[in-house]
């Protein structure tokens, strides 16, 4: 049974930082690209960032320089470190491996 269990997130003021973590079980981890998506209120789910087994990363333009995707291949774990958060980053964040999704984690940026 494939499981992607997320943790972290929460409420932070603009300019603050949060981290979201995703642990993968029941699915091969090494060699697979892990993606982060988010769904902002009233909008379609959108790609945020990705992390490859080789350490490669990719980001949507609006989060470049603020978000960092990383992974620990020994622990089957991926993280999304989010700095300098803005109200428009408020969303439910999801991790994805192949077609398996995490349960989602709420990130709220508000003063």
C-alpha positions in Angstrom: 0.0 0.0 0.0 1.5 3.3 -1.1 1.3 6.1 1.5 2.6 9.6 1.3 2.3 11.1 4.8 2.7 14.8 5.1 3.5 17.0 8.1 4.3 20.6 8.9 2.6 23.6 7.6 0.5 25.9 9.7 -0.1 29.6 10.2 2.6 32.2 9.8 2.8 36.0 9.3 3.9 37.4 5.9 7.7 37.2 5.6 7.8 34.1 7.8 8.9 30.6 7.1 7.3 27.1 7.2 8.3 23.6 6.2 6.3 20.8 4.9 7.6 17.2 4.9 6.4 14.1 3.0 7.4 10.6 3.8 6.8 7.9 1.2 6.2 4.3 1.9 5.1 1.3 -0.2 6.6 2.7 -3.3 10.1 2.8 -4.7 11.7 6.2 -3.9 15.1 6.2 -5.5 15.0 7.2 -9.1 11.6 8.9 -8.9 10.9 12.6 -9.2 8.9 14.0 -6.4 6.7 17.0 -7.0 5.0 19.5 -4.8 1.6 21.0 -5.8 -0.7 23.5 -4.1 -4.3 24.4 -4.4 -5.1 28.0 -3.5 -8.6 29.0 -2.5 -10.9 29.1 -5.5 -8.1 28.0 -7.9 -6.9 24.9 -9.7 -4.2 22.8 -8.3 -0.8 24.1 -9.5 2.7 22.8 -9.7 5.1 24.4 -7.2 8.4 22.5 -7.2 10.1 19.2 -7.8 13.1 17.3 -6.6 15.0 14.6 -8.4 17.0 11.7 -7.1 20.1 13.3 -8.5 19.5 16.5 -6.5 18.0 18.5 -9.3 15.2 20.9 -8.5 12.7 22.9 -10.4 10.4 25.7 -9.3 7.5 27.7 -10.5 8.5 31.3 -11.2 6.6 32.9 -8.3 8.4 30.8 -5.6 12.0 30.9 -7.0 14.4 32.1 -4.4 11.9 31.6 -1.6 11.1 27.9 -1.6 13.6 25.0 -1.5 12.7 21.4 -2.3 15.0 18.8 -0.9 15.0 15.1 -0.3 16.6 12.5 1.9 16.9 9.3 -0.2 17.9 7.2 2.8 14.7 8.2 4.7 12.3 8.3 1.7 11.6 11.9 2.7 11.1 15.1 0.8 10.8 18.6 2.2 9.6 21.9 1.0 11.2 24.8 2.9 9.2 28.0 2.4 10.7 31.3 3.3 9.5 34.9 2.9 6.0 33.6 2.6 3.3 35.8 1.1 -0.5 35.8 1.6 -0.8 34.5 -2.0 1.1 31.4 -0.9 -1.9 30.4 1.3 -2.9 27.0 0.0 -3.1 23.3 0.7 0.2 21.8 -0.3 0.5 18.2 -1.7 3.4 15.9 -2.5 3.2 13.6 -5.5 5.2 10.5 -6.6 4.0 9.1 -9.9 0.2 9.3 -9.5 0.1 9.0 -5.7 -0.7 12.0 -3.6 -0.1 13.0 -0.1 -3.1 14.0 2.1 -2.4 17.7 1.8 -1.1 20.2 4.3 -2.6 23.6 5.0 -0.3 26.6 4.8 -1.9 29.9 5.8 0.0 33.2 5.5 -1.8 36.0 7.3 -1.2 38.9 9.6 
